[in-house]
Amino acid sequence: MARIIAIANQKGGVGKTTTSVNLAAALAQAPKRVLLVDLDAQGNATMGSGIDKRDLAGSTCDVLLEEMHAADVVMRTPEGFDLLPGNGDLTAAEIE
């Protein structure tokens, strides 16, 4: 059975991204199948996962706007988990 783990807090700087990236890496080593979804326009989870947010063919924004399928955007990280990357394009998703 699949399990969804959400890490959220309204306050910034409390370790949400650090916790998310490290938990994803630890679970991938378990070995578990892991998909980390970066929904932050800063893309820090993407960068922290070893993926350059400035060099993406697609991002979470494209999936949310239904311009691309998630399967076409997901990337494998060096740590062995899958990532749906985020970047600054997410700021436009709120407007659209």
N, C-alpha and C positions, 0 to 999 in steps of 0.2 A: 504494500500500500504506500502511495506517495505521501510525503509529509511536507507541509509548507511551513517555513519558519520566517516570520516577519520581524525585523528589527527596526523599531521606530521610537522617536522621541521628538517633541517639539523643539527642544533646546538644541542649539548647535554646540559642537565641541565636546560631546559626551562620549564619543567613541563608536558611533553607529557604523561608520564606514570601516574602521579598523576591525571591529567585531565581525562584521559581515564578511570581509575578505578573508580574515584568518579562520573563521568558522567554515567557510567554503573550502579553503585549502585543507583544513584538518579532516573534514568529511570526505573529501576526494581521496585522501590518503587512507581512509578507513577500510576498504574502498567503497564509497557510495557514489551514486550518480548525483551530480550537483549542478543546478542552474542558478547563477547569481544574476539578478536583474537590477541594473543600475538605473534608478529613476531620478537621480540628482543631476541637474543641468551642469554642475561643476565637473562631473565625470571622474570624481576622485576614486571611486571603487574600480572604475575601468582602468585608470592609470595605476592604481595600487595592485591590480591583477596582472600587470605587465603588458597591457595593451595601450597603444598610443591613441588617445581620443581624437587627435587631429588627423588621423589617417584611417578613417572608417569608411567602408562601402555603404553602411547603413547603421542606424542606431535605434534605440528604444523609441525615439520620436517617430521614426518611419513606421514602426509597428503600430504605435498608438493611433497614428493618422491613417492607418490601413494603406500605406503606400508600398510596404514590403511585408512579406511574411516573416514571422519570427525565425523560422527554420533557415531563412536566407541571411539573417543578421547575426545569429548566434556564432560565437567564436570559442575555440578551445584555448584556454590560458596555459602558460608554462607550468602552472601548478597542477594541471590535469582536470580542472572543472570547466564547465561551459559558462559563458558570460553573454548576456544580452547587454551590450555596451550603451552607456549614456554619454552625452556631450551637450554642448551649449544649444544644440537644436531643440532641446526640450523646452527652452524658454518660449519658443514659437508655438509649441503644442498647446500651451495654455490659452493663447490668443485665438488660434484656429479652432 
